[in-house]
Amino acid sequence: MRRFLAATVIFFTAVFVLPAAAAPDKATREAAERLMTTIGLEKRVDTMVQLYLTFLPTETPAQQARAESLRQRAPGAGQRFRGSVVNAAVQSYSKSEIDALDAYFASGEGQRLLTTAITRAVLGLGQKGQVRANDILRPEDLPRDNPALQAAAAKYPAFETAAKRELEREFAQEIALITAR
């Protein structure tokens, strides 16, 4: 179950975290918020969290206590996750890059790529026991004929780093509960 949550975090981190050179402005933040809505990030995370909670082991009193603590913290996880990813996106990408990602992920081709990325995450988890960045979103999967998307793809590693940092900070208590032995 820890691997499932890790796969979920890595997937959304991989898809949504972007690096930037300038300080974020209001327009960039608004663009990042629109991108999260286009992707349906909050709803997807809340769905995955509920699935994870459904399959938590509860055989021992310690597992039951951990599961109950996680269930109490679950409401709002999608919104918190979204906020962390927005912060990472505005740190990593320019408004034009975020707008290009938003337009792409709103398209049928972009939605197919999201589905493929989710499938890779699930299959990677099942086959290898852990998910790696290339199991999720590959920057080379983005269309090469769009300079803004290619600029975003080039900045993806920095976005991923920023997203992991934001998510680790926001979800420190949940991570501690999940990884407790």
Backbone bond lengths (Angstrom), bond angles and torsions (degrees), N, CA, C in turn:
res aa  C-N    CA-C-N  psi(-1)  N-CA   C-N-CA  omega(-1)  CA-C   N-CA-C  phi
1 M - - - 1.443 - - 1.533 110.08 -
2 R 1.350 116.30 -34.96 1.463 118.66 177.59 1.516 109.66 -61.96
3 R 1.318 115.79 -37.47 1.462 119.83 179.98 1.517 110.70 -66.62
4 F 1.332 117.16 -37.05 1.457 120.58 178.55 1.523 109.99 -62.65
5 L 1.333 117.43 -45.97 1.461 120.21 178.82 1.521 110.22 -64.75
6 A 1.327 116.84 -41.16 1.463 119.78 177.78 1.524 110.41 -61.98
7 A 1.320 116.84 -40.53 1.470 119.85 178.10 1.515 110.62 -62.91
8 T 1.330 116.12 -40.75 1.456 120.37 178.53 1.519 110.94 -62.29
9 V 1.312 116.55 -47.83 1.466 120.67 179.53 1.518 110.43 -61.33
10 I 1.315 116.64 -45.47 1.470 120.16 -178.76 1.523 110.24 -64.62
11 F 1.322 117.59 -42.11 1.457 119.52 -179.99 1.517 111.28 -58.51
12 F 1.324 116.32 -53.60 1.457 118.34 -176.91 1.516 111.94 -68.46
13 T 1.299 115.92 -30.82 1.468 118.85 174.46 1.518 109.31 -64.25
14 A 1.313 115.68 -46.93 1.462 119.95 -177.31 1.521 111.90 -63.11
15 V 1.301 116.83 -39.40 1.451 119.67 -176.49 1.518 112.60 -76.15
16 F 1.330 118.09 -31.00 1.447 118.82 -166.57 1.514 118.13 -119.81
17 V 1.287 120.01 -2.72 1.456 119.08 -174.66 1.524 109.81 -99.10
18 L 1.347 118.82 132.32 1.460 123.65 -172.18 1.532 111.99 -136.40
19 P 1.408 120.45 142.07 1.467 121.82 179.51 1.524 114.15 -91.01
20 A 1.352 118.78 151.45 1.472 121.15 -179.10 1.509 112.64 -141.67
21 A 1.311 115.10 156.18 1.464 120.70 -179.21 1.517 111.45 -94.36
22 A 1.306 117.82 -30.82 1.462 121.49 -174.87 1.522 110.98 -106.22
23 A 1.315 115.40 160.69 1.458 120.67 176.23 1.532 108.60 -66.64
24 P 1.326 117.16 142.04 1.454 119.73 -177.35 1.533 111.28 -68.70
25 D 1.319 114.74 141.13 1.450 119.04 174.51 1.526 108.75 -111.02
26 K 1.309 115.71 176.89 1.455 120.68 -176.88 1.524 111.80 -60.31
27 A 1.326 117.29 -42.43 1.468 120.96 -179.07 1.528 111.35 -63.89
28 T 1.327 117.32 -38.58 1.466 120.91 178.77 1.523 110.01 -67.08
29 R 1.325 117.18 -43.05 1.469 120.93 177.68 1.522 110.67 -61.57
30 E 1.326 117.27 -43.58 1.466 120.41 178.71 1.530 110.91 -62.58
31 A 1.328 116.77 -40.12 1.467 120.60 177.30 1.524 110.58 -62.69
32 A 1.329 116.92 -41.96 1.470 120.67 178.64 1.526 110.53 -64.46
33 E 1.319 117.56 -39.61 1.471 120.87 177.00 1.530 110.60 -62.44
34 R 1.339 117.13 -42.13 1.475 120.41 177.08 1.522 110.98 -61.64
35 L 1.338 116.71 -41.76 1.466 120.31 178.59 1.529 110.47 -59.69
36 M 1.323 117.27 -43.68 1.466 120.57 -179.91 1.526 110.53 -62.64
37 T 1.339 116.77 -36.61 1.463 120.55 177.39 1.516 110.46 -67.99
38 T 1.327 117.05 -43.44 1.463 121.44 178.41 1.521 110.82 -58.19
39 I 1.304 116.17 -43.21 1.463 121.07 -178.14 1.524 111.18 -76.17
40 G 1.313 117.03 -22.81 1.460 120.69 -177.15 1.514 111.31 74.11
41 L 1.338 116.01 34.44 1.464 121.06 -172.35 1.519 113.08 -58.16
42 E 1.316 117.30 -49.67 1.468 120.36 -175.73 1.526 111.00 -58.86
43 K 1.325 116.77 -47.47 1.464 120.94 -179.06 1.533 111.27 -65.18
44 R 1.327 116.77 -41.73 1.467 120.29 180.00 1.530 110.74 -62.87
45 V 1.328 116.65 -42.74 1.465 120.00 179.79 1.524 110.17 -65.88
46 D 1.332 117.73 -45.67 1.467 119.78 178.94 1.521 111.46 -59.15
47 T 1.321 117.49 -39.14 1.470 121.50 177.78 1.525 110.63 -63.91
48 M 1.324 116.54 -46.18 1.473 120.11 -179.82 1.529 111.07 -64.78
49 V 1.320 117.16 -39.10 1.467 120.53 178.71 1.526 109.63 -62.05
50 Q 1.324 117.33 -43.98 1.469 120.14 179.18 1.525 111.45 -62.93
51 L 1.316 117.11 -40.18 1.473 120.00 175.78 1.523 110.58 -61.93
52 Y 1.307 116.04 -45.27 1.458 120.55 179.87 1.530 110.16 -59.74
53 L 1.326 116.81 -45.92 1.466 120.56 -178.97 1.522 111.94 -63.80
54 T 1.313 116.26 -33.16 1.465 120.49 179.52 1.521 111.88 -62.80
55 F 1.320 116.93 -34.39 1.460 120.82 -174.15 1.533 114.01 -103.65
56 L 1.322 117.39 12.89 1.462 119.85 177.77 1.526 110.56 -64.13
57 P 1.320 117.55 137.36 1.470 118.90 175.87 1.537 110.02 -70.87
58 T 1.305 115.15 140.32 1.469 120.49 -179.64 1.525 111.55 -138.20
59 E 1.335 116.57 33.98 1.455 119.87 -177.68 1.526 112.67 -73.90
60 T 1.307 118.14 -35.00 1.462 121.45 -176.81 1.524 109.98 -106.84
61 P 1.324 117.44 160.12 1.466 119.74 176.32 1.541 112.64 -59.13
62 A 1.316 117.31 -36.19 1.470 120.27 178.83 1.527 110.07 -65.66
63 Q 1.324 117.40 -41.97 1.464 120.92 178.42 1.530 110.77 -65.94
64 Q 1.329 115.99 -38.11 1.465 120.09 178.33 1.529 110.54 -64.32
65 A 1.323 116.95 -42.68 1.468 120.95 179.21 1.526 111.09 -64.79
66 R 1.324 115.56 -42.78 1.466 119.75 178.66 1.528 110.39 -63.30
67 A 1.320 116.40 -44.08 1.464 120.86 179.96 1.523 110.64 -62.18
68 E 1.320 116.89 -41.85 1.465 119.95 179.75 1.524 111.12 -65.59
69 S 1.318 117.70 -41.14 1.470 120.74 177.09 1.524 110.92 -61.48
70 L 1.323 116.65 -42.82 1.465 119.94 178.78 1.526 111.49 -66.00
71 R 1.323 117.08 -39.00 1.472 120.07 178.03 1.530 111.10 -63.41
72 Q 1.314 116.90 -37.74 1.467 120.11 178.34 1.524 111.60 -67.85
73 R 1.314 117.38 -31.17 1.463 121.94 -178.70 1.532 112.29 -86.67
74 A 1.334 117.69 -13.19 1.468 121.70 -173.42 1.536 114.76 -63.64
75 P 1.342 118.74 -42.86 1.469 116.68 -178.76 1.534 110.46 -58.50
76 G 1.293 114.55 130.35 1.459 119.44 -179.72 1.513 114.53 89.30
77 A 1.327 117.66 0.02 1.469 119.83 -179.31 1.528 111.15 -61.57
78 G 1.321 117.17 -40.56 1.457 120.78 179.61 1.521 111.79 -62.26
79 Q 1.321 116.09 -42.56 1.467 120.39 179.27 1.529 110.65 -66.12
80 R 1.319 117.74 -41.59 1.466 121.55 178.34 1.525 110.91 -65.95
81 F 1.330 115.88 -41.08 1.461 120.79 178.48 1.531 109.28 -62.14
82 R 1.320 115.65 -46.49 1.464 121.28 178.75 1.522 110.48 -57.18
83 G 1.320 117.44 -46.88 1.457 120.91 179.84 1.519 112.51 -59.83
84 S 1.325 116.79 -40.95 1.464 120.85 178.31 1.522 111.50 -64.71
85 V 1.315 116.48 -42.35 1.462 120.11 -178.89 1.530 110.56 -69.78
86 V 1.326 117.24 -38.18 1.470 120.06 175.50 1.523 109.54 -59.45
87 N 1.339 116.80 -45.39 1.473 119.91 178.83 1.523 110.94 -58.06
88 A 1.316 116.95 -44.32 1.464 120.56 179.89 1.528 110.81 -66.63
89 A 1.317 116.77 -38.72 1.466 120.27 -179.08 1.524 111.04 -64.49
90 V 1.320 117.39 -43.97 1.469 118.85 -178.66 1.527 111.87 -71.64
91 Q 1.322 117.12 -22.36 1.464 120.88 174.35 1.529 110.71 -75.40
92 S 1.324 116.52 -26.93 1.452 121.51 -167.96 1.520 115.35 -105.17
93 Y 1.307 118.05 -32.77 1.461 121.22 -172.07 1.523 112.20 -121.21
94 S 1.320 113.95 156.75 1.466 120.23 173.11 1.528 108.51 -84.02
95 K 1.313 116.59 165.59 1.459 120.74 178.12 1.524 110.77 -59.22
96 S 1.325 117.51 -42.00 1.473 119.64 -178.44 1.527 111.21 -65.04
97 E 1.317 118.09 -35.80 1.471 121.03 177.15 1.524 110.96 -68.44
98 I 1.318 116.54 -41.10 1.469 119.81 178.16 1.522 109.99 -66.38
99 D 1.341 117.31 -41.58 1.469 120.39 177.07 1.528 110.89 -60.77
100 A 1.327 116.87 -39.96 1.472 120.24 178.71 1.524 110.59 -65.16
101 L 1.335 117.50 -42.00 1.465 120.50 177.00 1.519 110.69 -63.49
102 D 1.328 117.09 -41.54 1.461 121.51 179.61 1.526 110.49 -60.94
103 A 1.326 116.63 -48.05 1.463 120.40 179.71 1.531 110.40 -61.89
104 Y 1.314 116.19 -41.93 1.464 119.88 -179.21 1.532 110.90 -65.35
105 F 1.325 117.80 -48.91 1.463 119.91 -177.14 1.524 112.40 -71.18
106 A 1.326 118.27 -16.19 1.461 121.31 174.22 1.529 111.13 -79.11
107 S 1.320 116.86 -18.03 1.466 121.10 -178.51 1.521 110.72 -80.84
108 G 1.316 114.65 164.70 1.462 119.73 176.64 1.517 111.91 -60.91
109 E 1.331 116.41 -40.89 1.461 120.62 178.46 1.531 110.74 -62.41
110 G 1.326 116.65 -41.97 1.463 121.28 178.83 1.519 112.24 -65.30
111 Q 1.335 116.59 -39.55 1.460 120.28 177.73 1.524 110.72 -66.10
112 R 1.328 116.94 -37.05 1.471 120.27 176.34 1.529 110.59 -64.04
113 L 1.335 116.45 -40.52 1.463 119.54 177.97 1.530 110.97 -63.61
114 L 1.333 117.72 -40.85 1.471 120.24 176.61 1.525 110.79 -60.03
115 T 1.326 116.29 -44.06 1.473 120.21 178.56 1.526 110.39 -61.98
116 T 1.328 116.30 -42.92 1.464 120.78 178.09 1.527 110.48 -61.80
117 A 1.323 116.85 -43.06 1.464 121.03 -179.21 1.527 111.02 -63.43
118 I 1.325 116.98 -41.74 1.469 120.36 178.08 1.530 109.89 -64.04
119 T 1.331 116.55 -43.18 1.462 120.75 178.60 1.521 110.87 -61.38
120 R 1.340 117.37 -44.05 1.465 120.79 177.47 1.529 110.61 -58.27
121 A 1.325 116.37 -42.69 1.462 119.89 -179.18 1.520 110.76 -61.73
122 V 1.331 116.59 -45.73 1.469 120.67 -179.00 1.522 110.68 -66.48
123 L 1.343 117.56 -45.86 1.461 120.71 179.75 1.525 111.21 -66.11
124 G 1.313 116.98 -39.90 1.458 120.30 177.91 1.509 111.37 -60.69
125 L 1.302 116.07 -40.43 1.453 120.94 178.36 1.522 110.57 -64.59
126 G 1.338 116.50 -44.83 1.455 120.04 -178.49 1.510 113.76 -69.16
127 Q 1.329 118.33 -34.52 1.453 121.21 -174.81 1.521 113.31 -87.62
128 K 1.313 117.80 -38.17 1.462 120.35 -172.84 1.523 113.25 -111.95
129 G 1.307 116.64 -10.77 1.456 119.52 -179.10 1.508 114.01 81.86
130 Q 1.316 117.94 -5.02 1.454 121.16 174.48 1.515 107.82 -155.64
131 V 1.318 115.76 157.41 1.449 120.38 -177.88 1.518 108.78 -106.23
132 R 1.302 115.33 135.25 1.464 121.64 176.19 1.523 108.03 -109.58
133 A 1.311 116.00 162.34 1.458 120.68 -177.02 1.522 112.16 -54.15
134 N 1.319 119.35 -43.90 1.464 120.88 -178.20 1.522 113.43 -70.83
135 D 1.318 117.83 -8.68 1.458 120.95 175.39 1.522 111.00 -81.15
136 I 1.313 117.18 -9.07 1.458 120.73 -170.84 1.525 110.01 -112.84
137 L 1.302 116.51 -89.27 1.452 120.59 179.45 1.507 108.56 -114.94
138 R 1.287 115.05 126.61 1.460 120.63 178.06 1.520 107.29 -104.78
139 P 1.324 117.08 121.68 1.468 118.76 -178.99 1.526 112.75 -53.32
140 E 1.314 117.51 -31.33 1.464 119.94 -179.98 1.527 112.47 -70.25
141 D 1.353 117.84 -10.39 1.462 120.96 176.28 1.529 112.00 -74.65
142 L 1.324 116.87 -19.41 1.464 119.73 179.72 1.525 109.42 -74.89
143 P 1.327 117.55 144.40 1.470 121.26 -177.34 1.532 112.18 -55.66
144 R 1.297 114.98 136.06 1.467 120.87 -178.41 1.531 112.50 -81.97
145 D 1.321 118.19 -13.68 1.462 120.63 -176.91 1.523 113.37 -87.09
146 N 1.317 117.80 5.91 1.458 121.53 -179.81 1.531 108.49 -119.05
147 P 1.338 117.44 107.10 1.471 120.30 -176.86 1.534 114.17 -58.71
148 A 1.334 117.27 -36.28 1.469 119.54 -179.64 1.524 110.72 -67.67
149 L 1.333 116.92 -39.09 1.468 119.62 177.28 1.522 110.87 -67.83
150 Q 1.305 117.41 -37.76 1.458 120.29 177.58 1.526 110.87 -67.17
151 A 1.336 117.36 -36.41 1.464 120.38 176.01 1.527 109.73 -63.92
152 A 1.342 116.73 -41.46 1.468 120.64 177.59 1.524 110.66 -64.78
153 A 1.329 116.77 -40.72 1.471 120.56 178.98 1.523 110.79 -62.31
154 A 1.325 116.68 -39.04 1.469 120.42 179.40 1.527 111.60 -65.54
155 K 1.317 116.72 -29.99 1.469 121.40 -178.94 1.523 112.76 -90.25
156 Y 1.318 116.51 -2.76 1.464 120.64 -175.02 1.529 114.03 -54.56
157 P 1.336 119.99 -45.69 1.477 118.14 -179.63 1.525 113.21 -57.99
158 A 1.310 117.50 -38.69 1.468 119.72 177.89 1.526 110.73 -68.66
159 F 1.327 116.90 -38.08 1.464 120.76 176.18 1.519 110.59 -60.51
160 E 1.333 115.52 -45.96 1.471 120.62 -179.27 1.525 110.37 -59.12
161 T 1.312 117.29 -42.28 1.463 121.56 178.24 1.527 110.84 -63.47
162 A 1.329 116.18 -45.24 1.471 120.03 179.06 1.521 111.11 -63.80
163 A 1.316 117.02 -40.80 1.464 121.00 -179.79 1.522 111.16 -64.29
164 K 1.321 116.89 -45.28 1.466 119.71 178.63 1.520 110.71 -58.82
165 R 1.311 116.65 -42.77 1.467 121.04 179.62 1.533 110.57 -63.00
166 E 1.326 117.11 -46.59 1.472 121.59 179.27 1.527 110.96 -62.56
167 L 1.332 116.74 -44.23 1.466 120.61 -177.84 1.526 111.67 -69.25
168 E 1.321 116.97 -39.26 1.472 119.47 177.27 1.521 110.93 -62.81
169 R 1.319 116.72 -38.10 1.457 120.59 178.52 1.531 110.69 -67.85
170 E 1.320 116.75 -47.89 1.463 121.43 -176.40 1.528 112.80 -68.35
171 F 1.329 116.72 -34.92 1.460 120.52 -173.90 1.532 113.01 -111.86
172 A 1.307 117.34 28.09 1.466 121.18 -177.86 1.530 111.93 -57.12
173 Q 1.319 117.55 -43.47 1.470 120.00 -178.18 1.526 111.50 -67.38
174 E 1.324 117.12 -41.23 1.462 120.14 179.07 1.526 110.69 -66.32
175 I 1.320 116.48 -41.60 1.465 120.32 178.97 1.526 110.03 -61.35
176 A 1.325 116.21 -41.70 1.473 120.06 178.34 1.527 110.93 -62.41
177 L 1.324 117.34 -40.64 1.462 120.59 178.26 1.525 111.72 -66.18
178 I 1.312 116.57 -41.29 1.462 120.83 -177.42 1.525 111.26 -69.60
179 T 1.315 117.16 -39.67 1.456 120.05 -175.90 1.523 113.32 -87.86
180 A 1.328 117.90 -4.76 1.469 120.68 178.41 1.522 109.24 -63.44
181 R 1.275 115.14 139.51 1.480 120.11 -178.66 1.490 110.30 -94.35
